[in-house]
Amino acid sequence: MSARGKSPLLQTRKRDAATAPIVEGMTIPTDPETGEFHRSANHFDARITADGRDGWPVEPGRYRLVVSRACPWASRGLIVRRLLGLEQALSVAVADPIQDEKSWRFTLDPGDRDPVLGIKYLGEAYFAAEPGYDGGISVPAIVDVPSGKLVTNDYPRITLDLSTEWTAHQREGAPELYPERLRDEIDEVNRGVHADVNAAVYEAGFASKQAAYDDAYRRLFAKLDELSARLENQRFLVGDTITEADIRLFTTLVRFDPVYHGHFKCNREKLAEMPVLWAYARDLYQTPGFGDTVDFDHIKRHYYQVHEQVNPTRIVPNGPDLSGWATPHGRESLGGRPFGDGTPPGPPPAAEEIDRR
């Protein structure tokens, strides 16, 4: 998620992170004529690769993945990192779900400072990489620990590179999430899901004119109907195993009833009222590496307390009942092998376990 309409969520700052005043909430940038919400491309798009061709070679322990558990785009990185067993090779920093005018902050850590990077705000890593930078501060972000500089906030590329460039450091039994033989189909599915699901929920929720909202709403539910038909007789989106395509759809579906249905007015029906997609989402949620990365408390507090233009009272609703996520889904009858020839990941590291109380 981002600032200034950048990739995902939020507008956070345009001033120096050390001097800007703290202001809860965000500004939602929409086109004044059309009322449409638009994202700009991520500014930092260097890649961390096995051969280091961009100057950033894969090295275990060198980089830190910065996320918010509230953010669907950052949650992709958490899931892929877990599935591939990269916890020891790539450490993670979890930001507070409530950011302020200075950007994503590390107030969940002792002293309100990330213990590895030594910074209080993610924006500090952005400015270390590019002094005078005045764009958005977004997660996920990967920071070079020795220099303290941001390397990339290119969220679509981050997860693909974890799958394809970090293979030497993946766990034994790691699944193929972006198999070469299926990449064209995965890419095609991802394009449609991004435009008409991942992005469309924001375009509906942040629209400032009726026509903009109507268009996003229409595209969203048309695509969800299409995906329901696709998944009615196959367990996963592409092939018979979990791929990057499933991860990208899941991170929106898991937020649908807690946030998007009400907060973003995506209310033709709840996910729990869409039988195929609801069963599909529960299947993934109950798969190791998916549900154990989801923090519904962070998700709800972030959206309802940060988007003051959408929710001026900042009241966080008590519902919905989330117990249904643990109910049987019955998708095993469709066949498929979630991890292909691989194996499920082990439990998350103790420091990364989510408090479910």
C-alpha positions as CSV (number, residue, x, y, z in Angstrom):
1,M,0.0,0.0,0.0
2,S,1.1,3.4,-0.8
3,A,0.9,7.0,-0.5
4,R,-0.2,9.5,-3.0
5,G,-2.3,7.1,-5.0
6,K,0.7,5.0,-5.7
7,S,0.2,1.3,-5.9
8,P,-2.0,0.4,-3.1
9,L,-3.5,2.4,-0.4
10,L,-2.4,5.5,0.9
11,Q,-1.3,9.1,0.8
12,T,1.2,9.6,3.6
13,R,3.6,12.4,3.1
14,K,5.3,14.9,0.9
15,R,7.7,16.3,3.4
16,D,10.8,15.2,5.3
17,A,9.9,12.3,7.5
18,A,11.9,13.7,10.4
19,T,10.0,17.0,10.5
20,A,6.5,16.5,9.1
21,P,3.7,16.8,11.7
22,I,1.7,13.7,12.6
23,V,-1.7,13.7,11.0
24,E,-3.8,10.6,11.2
25,G,-5.7,9.6,8.1
26,M,-4.9,10.1,4.5
27,T,-5.8,12.0,1.4
28,I,-7.4,10.0,-1.4
29,P,-6.4,11.3,-4.8
30,T,-9.2,11.2,-7.4
31,D,-9.6,12.8,-10.8
32,P,-11.6,16.0,-10.2
33,E,-13.5,15.6,-13.4
34,T,-14.2,11.9,-13.5
35,G,-14.1,11.1,-9.8
36,E,-11.9,8.1,-10.7
37,F,-9.1,6.8,-8.4
38,H,-5.8,6.1,-10.2
39,R,-2.6,4.5,-9.1
40,S,0.8,5.6,-10.4
41,A,3.6,3.2,-11.1
42,N,6.0,2.3,-8.3
43,H,9.0,4.5,-8.5
44,F,11.7,2.1,-7.2
45,D,11.9,-0.9,-9.5
46,A,15.4,-2.3,-9.1
47,R,15.4,-6.1,-8.9
48,I,17.2,-8.4,-6.5
49,T,18.5,-11.2,-8.7
50,A,20.7,-14.3,-8.5
51,D,23.2,-12.7,-10.9
52,G,23.0,-9.2,-9.3
53,R,22.5,-7.5,-12.7
54,D,20.8,-4.5,-11.1
55,G,23.5,-4.2,-8.5
56,W,21.5,-6.0,-5.9
57,P,22.5,-9.7,-5.7
58,V,20.5,-12.2,-3.8
59,E,22.3,-12.7,-0.4
60,P,20.7,-14.3,2.6
61,G,20.4,-11.9,5.5
62,R,21.2,-8.8,3.5
63,Y,17.7,-7.5,2.9
64,R,14.6,-6.8,4.9
65,L,11.1,-7.1,3.7
66,V,8.9,-4.4,5.1
67,V,5.1,-5.1,5.2
68,S,1.8,-4.1,6.7
69,R,-0.4,-7.1,7.5
70,A,-3.3,-4.8,6.6
71,C,-2.2,-4.4,3.0
72,P,-3.3,-6.9,0.4
73,W,-0.3,-6.1,-1.8
74,A,2.2,-6.6,1.0
75,S,0.5,-9.7,2.1
76,R,1.4,-11.4,-1.1
77,G,5.0,-11.1,-0.1
78,L,4.3,-12.6,3.3
79,I,2.5,-15.6,1.8
80,V,5.2,-16.3,-0.9
81,R,8.0,-15.9,1.7
82,R,6.2,-18.5,3.9
83,L,5.4,-20.9,1.2
84,L,9.0,-20.9,-0.1
85,G,10.6,-21.1,3.3
86,L,12.6,-17.9,3.0
87,E,12.1,-16.8,6.6
88,Q,15.8,-17.2,7.4
89,A,17.1,-15.7,4.2
90,L,14.8,-12.6,4.1
91,S,13.8,-11.1,7.5
92,V,10.6,-9.2,7.8
93,A,9.5,-5.9,9.5
94,V,5.8,-5.4,10.2
95,A,4.6,-1.8,10.3
96,D,1.8,-0.5,12.5
97,P,-1.5,-0.7,10.6
98,I,-2.2,2.9,11.4
99,Q,0.3,5.1,9.6
100,D,0.6,8.8,10.0
101,E,1.8,11.8,8.0
102,K,5.4,10.6,8.3
103,S,4.6,7.3,6.6
104,W,4.5,3.7,7.8
105,R,5.9,3.5,11.3
106,F,7.4,0.9,13.4
107,T,5.5,1.5,16.6
108,L,4.9,-2.2,17.1
109,D,8.6,-2.6,18.0
110,P,10.4,-1.6,21.3
111,G,11.2,2.0,21.2
112,D,9.1,2.6,18.1
113,R,12.1,1.6,16.0
114,D,12.7,-1.3,13.7
115,P,15.3,-3.4,15.5
116,V,17.2,-4.3,12.3
117,L,17.1,-1.2,10.2
118,G,17.2,1.2,13.2
119,I,14.6,3.5,11.7
120,K,11.3,4.8,13.1
121,Y,9.6,5.3,9.7
122,L,9.8,3.4,6.4
123,G,10.2,6.8,4.7
124,E,13.7,7.1,6.1
125,A,14.8,4.2,3.8
126,Y,13.2,5.9,0.8
127,F,15.1,9.1,1.5
128,A,18.3,7.2,2.0
129,A,17.9,5.8,-1.5
130,E,16.8,9.1,-3.1
131,P,17.4,12.3,-1.1
132,G,14.6,14.7,-1.8
133,Y,12.2,12.0,-2.9
134,D,8.6,13.4,-2.6
135,G,6.5,10.5,-3.9
136,G,4.6,7.8,-2.1
137,I,5.8,5.6,0.7
138,S,4.4,2.1,0.1
139,V,4.6,-1.4,1.3
140,P,5.8,-4.0,0.5
141,A,9.3,-2.6,0.3
142,I,12.6,-4.3,0.4
143,V,15.5,-2.5,2.1
144,D,19.2,-3.2,1.9
145,V,20.2,-3.6,5.6
146,P,23.9,-2.5,5.3
147,S,23.1,0.8,3.6
148,G,19.6,1.4,4.9
149,K,18.5,2.2,1.4
150,L,15.2,1.1,-0.2
151,V,15.9,-1.3,-3.1
152,T,12.4,-1.8,-4.5
153,N,8.7,-1.2,-3.8
154,D,7.7,-2.9,-7.1
155,Y,5.1,-5.2,-5.5
156,P,4.2,-7.3,-8.6
157,R,7.8,-8.1,-9.3
158,I,8.9,-8.7,-5.7
159,T,6.9,-12.0,-5.3
160,L,7.8,-13.2,-8.8
161,D,11.5,-12.7,-8.0
162,L,11.2,-14.5,-4.7
163,S,9.9,-17.5,-6.7
164,T,12.5,-17.4,-9.5
165,E,15.6,-15.6,-8.2
166,W,15.8,-16.9,-4.7
167,T,15.6,-20.6,-5.5
168,A,19.0,-21.4,-4.0
169,H,17.7,-20.4,-0.5
170,Q,14.2,-21.8,-0.7
171,R,13.3,-24.7,1.7
172,E,13.4,-28.3,0.6
173,G,9.9,-29.1,-0.8
174,A,9.2,-25.5,-1.8
175,P,6.4,-25.4,-4.4
176,E,6.7,-23.9,-7.8
177,L,4.5,-20.8,-7.6
178,Y,5.4,-19.4,-11.1
179,P,6.2,-22.5,-13.2
180,E,7.7,-21.7,-16.5
181,R,5.3,-23.8,-18.5
182,L,2.3,-21.9,-17.1
183,R,3.7,-18.4,-17.0
184,D,1.7,-17.1,-19.9
185,E,-1.6,-18.2,-18.5
186,I,-0.7,-17.0,-15.0
187,D,0.2,-13.6,-16.4
188,E,-3.0,-13.4,-18.3
189,V,-5.1,-14.3,-15.3
190,N,-3.2,-11.9,-13.1
191,R,-3.8,-9.0,-15.5
192,G,-7.6,-9.5,-15.3
193,V,-7.6,-10.1,-11.6
194,H,-5.5,-7.0,-11.0
195,A,-7.6,-4.7,-13.1
196,D,-11.0,-5.9,-12.2
197,V,-10.6,-7.3,-8.6
198,N,-7.5,-6.1,-6.8
199,A,-7.7,-2.6,-8.1
200,A,-11.4,-2.4,-8.7
201,V,-12.3,-2.6,-5.0
202,Y,-10.2,0.5,-4.4
203,E,-11.7,2.3,-7.5
204,A,-15.2,1.6,-6.1
205,G,-14.3,2.6,-2.6
206,F,-12.4,5.8,-3.4
207,A,-14.6,7.0,-6.3
208,S,-15.8,10.5,-5.8
209,K,-18.5,10.5,-8.5
210,Q,-21.3,8.0,-9.1
211,A,-20.3,7.0,-12.6
212,A,-16.7,6.1,-11.5
213,Y,-18.1,4.0,-8.7
214,D,-20.7,2.3,-11.0
215,D,-18.0,1.4,-13.5
216,A,-15.7,-0.2,-10.9
217,Y,-18.6,-2.0,-9.2
218,R,-19.7,-3.4,-12.5
219,R,-16.3,-4.6,-13.5
220,L,-15.6,-6.1,-10.1
221,F,-18.7,-8.3,-9.9
222,A,-18.5,-9.3,-13.6
223,K,-15.0,-10.6,-12.9
224,L,-16.0,-12.3,-9.7
225,D,-18.8,-14.1,-11.6
226,E,-16.2,-15.1,-14.3
227,L,-13.8,-16.4,-11.7
228,S,-16.6,-18.3,-10.0
229,A,-17.4,-20.1,-13.2
230,R,-13.7,-20.9,-13.8
231,L,-13.3,-22.3,-10.3
232,E,-16.5,-24.3,-10.1
233,N,-14.8,-27.4,-11.5
234,Q,-11.1,-26.8,-10.9
235,R,-9.5,-26.3,-7.5
236,F,-7.0,-23.6,-8.4
237,L,-6.9,-20.8,-11.0
238,V,-4.1,-22.2,-13.2
239,G,-3.2,-25.8,-13.4
240,D,-3.7,-28.2,-10.5
241,T,-1.5,-26.5,-7.9
242,I,-1.3,-23.2,-6.0
243,T,0.4,-20.5,-8.1
244,E,1.0,-16.8,-8.0
245,A,-2.4,-16.3,-9.5
246,D,-4.1,-17.8,-6.4
247,I,-2.1,-15.7,-4.0
248,R,-3.0,-12.5,-5.8
249,L,-6.7,-13.3,-5.8
250,F,-6.7,-14.5,-2.2
251,T,-5.4,-11.4,-0.6
252,T,-8.4,-9.4,-1.9
253,L,-11.0,-12.1,-1.2
254,V,-9.9,-12.5,2.5
255,R,-10.5,-8.7,3.0
256,F,-13.8,-8.7,1.1
257,D,-16.4,-9.2,3.9
258,P,-14.4,-7.5,6.7
259,V,-13.7,-4.4,4.6
260,Y,-14.6,-4.1,0.9
261,H,-18.3,-5.1,1.2
262,G,-19.2,-2.3,3.5
263,H,-16.3,0.2,3.6
264,F,-15.8,0.2,-0.1
265,K,-19.5,-0.3,-1.0
266,C,-18.8,-3.5,-2.9
267,N,-22.1,-4.9,-1.7
268,R,-23.9,-6.8,-4.3
269,E,-23.3,-9.8,-2.1
270,K,-20.8,-10.9,0.5
271,L,-18.0,-13.4,-0.2
272,A,-19.8,-15.7,2.2
273,E,-22.8,-15.5,-0.2
274,M,-20.8,-16.6,-3.3
275,P,-20.5,-20.4,-2.8
276,V,-17.7,-21.2,-5.2
277,L,-15.4,-18.3,-4.3
278,W,-16.2,-18.6,-0.5
279,A,-15.2,-22.3,-0.6
280,Y,-12.1,-21.5,-2.7
281,A,-11.0,-18.8,-0.3
282,R,-11.5,-21.0,2.7
283,D,-9.5,-23.8,1.0
284,L,-6.5,-21.4,0.7
285,Y,-7.0,-19.8,4.1
286,Q,-6.7,-23.3,5.7
287,T,-3.6,-24.1,3.7
288,P,-0.4,-23.5,5.7
289,G,1.2,-20.2,4.6
290,F,-2.0,-18.4,3.9
291,G,-4.3,-18.0,6.9
292,D,-1.4,-17.9,9.3
293,T,-0.3,-14.6,7.7
294,V,-3.7,-13.0,8.0
295,D,-4.4,-10.5,10.8
296,F,-8.0,-9.4,10.6
297,D,-7.5,-6.9,13.5
298,H,-4.8,-5.1,11.5
299,I,-6.9,-5.2,8.4
300,K,-10.0,-3.7,10.0
301,R,-8.2,-1.0,12.0
302,H,-6.2,0.1,9.0
303,Y,-9.0,0.6,6.6
304,Y,-11.6,2.0,9.0
305,Q,-9.3,4.3,10.9
306,V,-7.0,5.6,8.1
307,H,-9.5,6.3,5.4
308,E,-11.2,9.2,7.1
309,Q,-12.7,10.5,3.8
310,V,-14.6,7.2,3.6
311,N,-15.2,6.7,7.3
312,P,-15.0,10.1,9.1
313,T,-15.9,8.7,12.5
314,R,-13.0,6.2,12.3
315,I,-15.3,3.7,14.1
316,V,-14.2,0.1,13.5
317,P,-17.1,-2.3,13.2
318,N,-17.3,-5.3,15.4
319,G,-18.4,-7.7,12.6
320,P,-18.4,-9.7,10.6
321,D,-18.3,-13.1,12.3
322,L,-15.0,-14.6,11.1
323,S,-15.5,-18.2,12.4
324,G,-16.6,-19.4,9.0
325,W,-13.1,-19.3,7.7
326,A,-12.4,-22.5,9.7
327,T,-15.3,-24.4,8.4
328,P,-14.9,-27.3,5.9
329,H,-14.7,-26.2,2.3
330,G,-15.1,-29.5,0.4
331,R,-12.7,-28.4,-2.4
332,E,-10.6,-31.6,-2.1
333,S,-13.2,-33.4,-4.2
334,L,-12.0,-31.4,-7.2
335,G,-8.5,-33.0,-7.0
336,G,-5.4,-30.9,-7.4
337,R,-2.3,-30.9,-5.2
338,P,-1.8,-27.6,-3.4
339,F,2.0,-27.9,-3.3
340,G,2.5,-30.1,-6.4
341,D,5.5,-32.3,-5.9
342,G,6.5,-30.2,-2.9
343,T,5.4,-30.1,0.7
344,P,3.5,-27.7,3.0
345,P,5.7,-25.2,5.0
346,G,6.2,-25.7,8.7
347,P,4.7,-23.5,11.3
348,P,5.6,-19.8,11.2
349,P,8.5,-18.6,13.3
350,A,7.4,-17.9,16.9
351,A,8.1,-14.2,16.4
352,E,5.8,-14.0,13.4
353,E,2.8,-15.8,14.9
354,I,-0.4,-13.7,15.0
355,D,-2.2,-13.3,18.3
356,R,-5.7,-14.7,17.6
357,R,-7.1,-13.7,21.0
